[in-house]
Amino acid sequence: MSGLTRVYQHSGKIGTSPLIIFFLGIPSTMILGFIYGYVSVYNPLTGIVSVLLILLFSVAVGIQISLLGKSGKCRNMPFLYLAGFILGVFAVYYSWVVFLYAFTNRFVDGSEITLLKLILNPGKMWDYMGLIAKEGWFEVSGSKIKGGLLWAAWIGEALFIIIASTISATFMVNEMIFCENCNKWCDEKGSVSIMFPEDQETLDAIAEGNMDVVLELPKIGAHQFPQINCEAFHCPNCTNTVGFSFRTVFQIDDGEGKLTEEKELIGPPIILEADDFEAIMTKTISAATDENAFPADPVEPVDAIEPEQEDGV
Ligand SMILES: [Zn+2]
């Protein structure tokens, strides 16, 4: 292969994401925190259900940031992690505001507490938390959780929310490709499955984006495993940003006859010249590998891209 290849890296530009995250991320985090705070007061689930609830809340905070980051064309992952961390802290704070508001409304007669009073008064929130911790208010296996144990649970909960929202803040964008020429995210455009290499050296070469190796390996059916899945990306506007991300795919048997696919990204995405991209996309399944194919597996160029080379550069 003669064409140039290069490794794709996010440019680090943040686009309009700070504005979008600020104006939309804060209100949506407040909505999520409101729901979470209320559910915690009226349905103090314990055990695995409450862990799932915390997970759901924190990942929802993170994923909304990654979605807002995507729509704001953010190609700077550290910035999104930072946004995830800050909104994670805010999510903890605001869910406490709502929790204390709902808690006093439920259990304290004639409470005059408002959300605004609480949100502007962390000292008062701290006092209320101390009171609740002293008495405890829900039971696990018949004994009331209070004091140090309750504080420890609260701290664990807060850390969990902050860490999970930080980690999930790049979820929707970190494997995406951006065309800097056109200022657009690339589309995913099908994939090609090629034979899993027999040695580690060849696997490493693929991870490094050695296209000669990728071209040499025969194409196999999409349902043959293990395989290397070459997932194509393509700028919707131009032919300058086209290429592949490579994944190893194994089929795992869970022991009860249920088969699942385990995919793992190897190496960074590789940008190719349009001709070389087409050469891989239009590979045909070689006769040599056909014998391994599942009988029901249609020999498929079904996921092959329709050649749409506008200018053939
Ligand atoms: Zn483009």
Residues whose N, C-alpha, C, O or C-beta is under 5 A from the ligand:
A	BS01	ZN	C179 N181 C182 C235 N237 C238 T241
